Amino acid sequence: MKIVRLKTAVVEGNFDWTFVRVETDEGISGLGECFFAPGLTSILRSLEAVIQGEDPRTSTDFFVSCSLRSLVRAR
C-alpha cells in the first residue's frame, strides 16, 4: 500500500478546522484534522511530494522518514 494523494479542506466555524484526507493506491483513505495556522494548507500541499509513495501502515517509520525528508527538502 502506498500513499498517492493528499487533500485538504478548511471548514470555518468558531475557528477554522483543517481536515486532511490521505488516499492510497489500494483505494483506502484516512481522515485527520489539524490545528489551523496561517499557510497550513500550502505547507500540507508541499508535503504531499514528501509522503507520496510511503506506506502509511508503519506509522513510526513513516513519521521519522517524513520528518527527515522535510528537513532536507527545506534547505
N, C-alpha and C positions, 0 to 999 in steps of 0.2 A: 504494500500500500504506500503510495506517495502523494504528497500534497501537490495539487495542481493550481489552486486558485484561492485567493483571499479576498473577501468582500467586506465592506464596512457600511454601516448605516447609523446616522445620528438622529436620535429622537429627542425632540425638545419637550420639556416638562418644567418642573420646578428648577431643574438644572438639566444640562444636556447629558444624555446617555449615549455612549458609543457602543454599538454591537458589532461583533466580528464573527464572520462565518468563514470557516476553513473547509474547503472541498477537496476530496481525494479522487484519484483515478479510478477507484472502485465504486464511486457514487455515494460514498459515505461522507457526511458532513458533520461538523461540530459548531456549536454556537457559544460565544462567550461575550462578556461585557468588559469595557474599560472605563476608567475614570476619564472624563473629558478634560482635555488640556489644549491650549492653542496649538494648532498644527498637528494634532494627533492623527487625523486621518491621512495626512500626507506622509507622516512617519510610517504608519502601517502599510501604506502603498509601497514605500521604498523597501520595507522589509519583506514584501511578497517575493522579490527576487532572491532573497536570502533563504527563505523557507521552502521554496519550490523544490520538489524532488526529495524532501526529507520525509522520513517515516514518523508520523505523529504518535505512534503507539509507544515509542521509547522516550517517555517524557523527560527523564533526567538527561540522557544523551542529547536529545533534541534541544533542550534548554541550553546546555553547555555549548553545543555546536552553534546555535543561533547567536548566543552572546559573543563568542569568539569571532564569528564571521562578521557580525555587525560592527565590532570594534575595528577589525581590519578594513572593512569597507568604508568606515568613516574617515580614515586617514588619507 
